[in-house]
Amino acid sequence: MMAVIGMIAAVFTATMSPAHDGAMIAVSDDSNSTYYGKAVRPTDILVKKSVMNPASAELRSAITALTSKN
């Protein structure tokens, strides 16, 4: 599942688990490394926002246009 959070794309998988009463996110280090071109941690993507894939600029622009329409 591809999610865009804070205009930074993060590749992750999410599964529902009744035992945990909510969602559980499993990080894909291989997918993140492929996407960003280097090893990154979820905190780099979601908290620090210190990584970006320049190839995603068109996608980010389209999302901004769609989400900013009134």
Beta strands, then each sheet from edge to edge (+ up, - down):
strand 1: 2-5
strand 2: 8-17
strand 3: 22-27
sheet 1: 1+ 2- 3+
end
